[in-house]
Amino acid sequence: MADYRMLINGELVGSGARLDVINPATGEVLAQAPDCSREQLDAAVAAAQAAFPAWRDTPHAERAAKLGEAAGIIQAHGEELKSLLTAEQGKCHDEAFFEVMGGAGWLQAVASLDIAEQMNPTEPGRSSRTVHVPIGVVGAISPWNFPVLLSMWKVAPALAAGNTLVLKPSPFTPLTILRIAELLKDVFPAGVLNVVTGGDNLGPWMTSHPGMDKISFTGSTATGKKVMESASRDLKRVTLELGGNDAAIVLKDADIATSAKALAWGAFRNTGQVCINAKRIYVADEIYDDFAEAFVAEVESYVVGDGAEQGVQLGPIQNKRQYERVRDLLADCRANGYSFLTGGEETGEGPGYFLPLTVVDNPPDESRIVREEPFGPVVPLLRYNSVDEVLERANASEFGLAGSVWGADLDIAEQVAMKLETGTVWINEIHQVSPFEPFAGHKQSGMGVENGLAGLLEYTLPKTITRALPAG
Ligand code: NAD
């Protein structure tokens, strides 16, 4: 078994205690990861604090060059990292490769963003400018569904802006990030990039650590609230990217074949474990039956299995806890007598955390499968009669992450998009995210922004310097 170690102060370090990492396609232990002690976390934070002044004062172009070098190393190891990511996360090789390359691409792209200084209007005889300075030590906490990409969404802006970092991936998927840390060990000065892995104590230790200046968290809304509460005690800055229950609205003039195909992938990609998957698909009554038929045909064409096998498109659910949660939602659908257009019944065949791809036929709005974020391979199709009605139903959610609108008349689609209460809306497409586009969860889907200039600014503090100019 490979030896996975953390990166603290430029050194690869193991730990006394270790955590098992499970391959979700087989249920077997794949490897072990270090279980960071409190003293080791203290050491990582102290290293990040010590490295901060020099990294802050390093010219942006030099920091950007280091990020570019890191991206190149990740790209050069793309094949190896892809296989490791599939083994621990479950996603198929194509998706794992896309994620690894996307993570590298993010490092390069964010490094190219420039924060301009701003001259402020003043009365005569004074000048005033505002610059953006890094915050200090950032604690980054990422989830298990896109362990590499969503970690890089934090590493790239934090380091580009001149902060130092302690990154903690999910205990369910620590290995690819640990391997990346090993590969990048000598790229950044010691202490600039630290990576720690551990169990349930480690996240709360980070969010309450007095040496951390900012927490950037991606995960569930429930955990995000705990993070914010903990970080509030010493007013750490926070960015929270949280859960979603994205609505897709299929208008009556939508192209049925293309929207059904795109939305089937939009709902089941990564076996439903994407924060921005379509999780409630509202279809105009006039086209509901034809859409449902095309949608189900597409879903039934997907090849499900061990992501390491050739041809597999969708892997298992990533971990046992999530598997049990989705099973519970399926059981709730069955207990309430909702009908399934496909799936719904478990075969009970092992090994691995597999559940049937399931489409629920028009369950009530109050059902759990409509109100909750399943984060698994089950999606409801919902009938609607008017645009006003569907907007009211789509917006009746505590979540506001993203959504999509599908229709031939782009002006009408745009009007609907403007009324969806979410941070992102796609028209006739889905899942489009970019390092140059701000991505912000509205309502309980988040706090703050990732990506784009606005996302980069979240890793800085404005600093205004004024002068009284010499007379004359
Ligand atoms: P999670 O909230 O259980 O865990 C996320 C991370 O937080 C993990 O690293 C975990 O170890 C850590 N953690 C757990 N408890 C903590 C605590 N009390 N303090 C600090 N850290 C703690 O989420 P998950 O199950 O890993 O991910 C799935 C969720 O993430 C879904 O709700 C999904 O929608 C959401 N998500 C959101 C986005 C987004 O950009 N908005 C992206 C991906 C996933």
Residues whose N, C-alpha, C, O or C-beta is under 5 A from the ligand:
A	BS01	NAD	I141 S142 P143 W144 K168 P169 S170 P171 G203 P204 T218 G219 S220 T221 T223 K226 E241 L242 G243 G244 C275 S445
